[in-house]
Amino acid sequence: MDPSNRARMEAWLRYAEDLRLGPYYRDRATQESVGQSAQPPTEAEIVASATPPSRAIAGAGTAAGRHTSAEAPKPAPVVIPAVASPSLFEEKIENDSLERIRTDIGPNCTRCKLHKGRTNIVFGVGNPKAQLVFVGEGPGRDEDMQGEPFVGRAGKLLTQMIEAMGLRRQDVYICNVVKCRPPENRLPEKDEIATCSPYLVRQLGVIQPKVICCLGSCSAQTMLQTTQGISRFRGEWFDYHGSKLIATYHPAYLLRNPPAKSEVWKDLQKIMAVLGLELPKKK
């Protein structure tokens, strides 16, 4: 083989090996032991099939340590696809309703491991035609016992937040990413979210609110399909299938960090502006 072709081929094969592609050859002894009669490809065939475009060759040389020039282009980063999971944006079910979604979940759902420790499935509560929906992460102990979201200490604070906006709890809709309580009130895990969140998406599709307010990182990250911390995008507006979506801190976080209430109040005022609500008059 021509030395230049050999060097180019070796560089490309090393680059492919670094990316865990291949193998580009078969062990002849192994091939003969299993009774295969096909002959291994010749060196010329390998070069013909493995020779990449000129830009990829330059990148391969860089990865293999062949090129030392600072101007040599670097190979493109390798993107590893995420593990397949149920899409959060499945097509809308015709004639869907909250009652149908509740029925589809069933009273004895065992689709994920959260069912092992739950008392009640916590579906959601409020106005089925609400312009504003609050989405939390999952039920706590009080919610699990009563079968209703946000009824504990954090729930009472959420009610106060809603009333401060000039609304009543029954005017809005409140639900969670997962419908069963995670043990010890831990965050829902990825497989649990992947299993349960499509029902949340259906709820939002039925209600079609004007504004969705995500409470806490888990809810916001699920809805926005991101791993960024909530502080990176809290208070910003996003589009969600025609609804305006905003994320703010979870009421449970405010119980631990009262100074953050002022930041949440700013977020709530943004929601009020979109909904055309006036600030409540001071008594």
Helices and strands as residue ranges (DSSP letters): H 3-18, H 28-33, H 43-50, H 54-63, H 98-105, G 113-117, E 125-126, E 132-136, H 141-146, H 153-164, G 169-171, E 173-176, G 183-185, H 190-207, E 211-215, H 217-224, G 230-232, E 237-240, E 243-248, H 251-256, G 258-260, H 261-275
